[in-house]
Amino acid sequence: MFFPIGDDQIKGGAYPFFSYAFIIINVLVFLYQVSLDQGQMMGFLEAYSTIPVYIRDGHHWGTLVSAMFLHGGWMHLIGNMLFLWVFADNIEATIGNIPFLIFYLLGGIVAGLAHVFFNINSDIPSLGASGAISAVLGAYLIMFPTSRIKVFVFLFIILRRITMSALAFLGIWIVVQVFSTWQSLGAPVEGGGTAWFAHLGGLVFGLFVGFFLRDKARRFTMG
């Protein structure tokens, strides 16, 4: 198991307001979620999560956005927010606040639609920022492939800190996503499962957009 704890920061650019604001909003929404009793929680998640059959039938389109700010548990929230904190700020600093806001939301919507497409008859709620964050990771890979990523690695009971390139770290992450998506083919997402097609949809969107943004990244130095 490994997870990122930091990266090289670009010098200059826009202050990453939305990168940090999204973290705060996600945490506040989750704190509201856990304040609800079981019945209220189920109603809240059903109302604001993405449910493929509803989208298929032309309803609840707004949940493609609202679902990005919901999470199924503390580890789900912490993992997503950690990746958002490490990788999003360089992109926002490079392309600007409003373009980043649009990119992030579109990435989450595309990811949600990918999940819906491959689970078109599912009535299981899908939620989480993972799809939008996958778009961030895809763009980061193209824009900052040589950035050094600080990583904590758990090997059995040994914890080590290492540094690796974004190309290596995100390359491993992509292999895991593709393999997990392949394994999930034909299997519906059950309660507590992972919407792998949302990850893959967001990733492809981020990689595509990243090609158009990479020249902007070259104007900045990192340190």
N, C-alpha and C positions, 0 to 999 in steps of 0.2 A: 504494500500500500504506500502511495506517495501523494503528497499534496503540496501546492506552491505556497510560499509565505512572502514572496517579494520578487521584484524584477528591477532591471535598469530603468531609471526614469529619464524621460526626455527633458531637455533644458528649454524653458520658455513655453510658449503656446498658451492656450486658454486654460483657465482654472477648471478642473474637472467637476463642476458643480453637479451635473446630473448623475455622474458616476457615484458620488457620495450620497446624493439625495435619494437615489434608488435604494441604496442600502438602508437608509433611515426609514424610508416608506415601507420596505419589506419587513423590517423588524417591527415597526409600529403595527402594521396589519396583522402580523403573526401574534403579537401580544394581545391584540383584540380578539383574534381567533381563540386563543387559549383561555380567555376570560369568559367564554360562552359555555353554557352547559351542553351536554351531548346532543340534545335535540336541536338547540339553536345552532350548534356547530354544523350539524348535518344540513340544516336548511340553508345556512350561509354558504357552505361549500357548493351545494347544488345550484344555488342561485348565481354564483360568480365564477365557478370553474367551467372549463370548456367540456361540453358533453357532445361527442360526435353526432349522435342522432339528432340532437337539436339543431346543430349547424347544418346537417344534411337536409333537414326539413325547412331551413330558412329562418330559424329562430335564434335568439341569444347571440348574435354576432359580436356584441360588445364583450362577451366573455373571453374572446381571443386576446383582449387586452387585460381585463381584470384578473384573469387566471395567472398572469405573469407575476402578480404580487401576492399570491397565496402559496402556502407551503404545508406539507403534510406532517411535519415534525421538526424538532430542533436540529437534528443532524441534516435533514434536507435543507433547512434554512441556512445553517452555518456553512455547509459545503458550497452552496450557491453563492453566498455573500463573500466567501473567501476568494473564489475565482473572480467575482465581479470586482472586488477591491484590488486584486493584483493586476488584472489585465485591462480593465476598462479605461483607467485614467489616461494612459498614453494615447489611446485612440481619440478620446474626447479632446485632449490638449492639442492634438494634431489637426483634427478636422473642425473643431469649434463646437460650442455647446448645442445650438439648435440642430445642426446636421447630425450630431451624435444622438440627440433625443429621437430624431426621426429614424435613424439607423437602428437604434435599439428596439424601438417599438415595432418597426417593420420586421426586424429579425424575429421577434417573438410571435408576430402574427403569422409569418411564413412557417415558422416551426409548428405553431398550433394547427395550421391548415394541413401540413404534412402528416401530423398525427391523425387528424380527422380523416384524411384521404385513405390512410392505410388501416383505419379502424372505423369505417363508415357506419357500421351497424352497432357500435358499442354505446351503451348507456352509462358507462363508468366515467365519473368526473376526472378530468386531467387538470393538473395545476402545477405551478412552479415557474421559476425564472430560468430554468435550465435551457430552454430553447433560445431565448434571447441571449443568454450568456454563451451558448454555443456559437451564435453569430459573432459575438465579440471575439471569441477564441479564433474563429476562422479568419477574421479580418486581421487580428494580431499576428497570426502566423505569416501572412503575406506581407504585412507592413513592417514587422520587426523580427525577422527570422533569426537574427544574430543576437538579439537581446538575451542577457543572462538571467535565467530564472533560478531563484533560490528555492530549494525543495527540501522538505522533511521526508525521509524515507523510513518506513517501519519494515524491518526485516526480522521476522519472528518477534522477539521482544527487544530488539536493538533499534534505537532511534538514532539516525544519522542525518546531518545536514550536508547537502551537496549543492553544487551549482551546475546547471546544464543549459544549453542553448534552447531558445524558444522552439527552434526547429525540432530538436530531439524531444523535448517535453511534450509539445503539442502533437508531434508525430506519434508518440506512444498513446496519447489521449485519443487521437483519431482512430488508431488501430483498434483500441478498445471499443469505441463507439460503433465502428463498422462491424466488428465481430459480434458485438452484442445485438445490433440490429438484425444481422443475418440469423442469429440464433432465435430471435423473436418472431421470425416470419411464420405466419399462420397461427401464432398464439396471441389471444386477446390480452390486453393489459388488465390484470386483475387489481383488486384493491391493494395498494401498497407497492404495485409494480412500477417499472420505469417506462416512460414513453420514449423509447429509443428513436422512433421515427421523428419525433419532435427535435431531438438532439441533432439527428442527421440533417433534417431540413434546415435548421438554424445554421449549422456548420456550412452547408453548401451555399446558403445565402451570404454568409460572412466571407467565405473564400471568394465568391464572385465580386462582391462589393470591394473587398480588399485590393483587388487588382486595379481598381479605378482610384484607390486612395494611396497607393504605395509611393507615388511621386511626392505627395505631401509629406510623408514620413521621412523621406530622404533629406528634407530641408532642415531637420532637427538633429542635434547631436545628443548622445546618451551618456549617462554617467551614473 
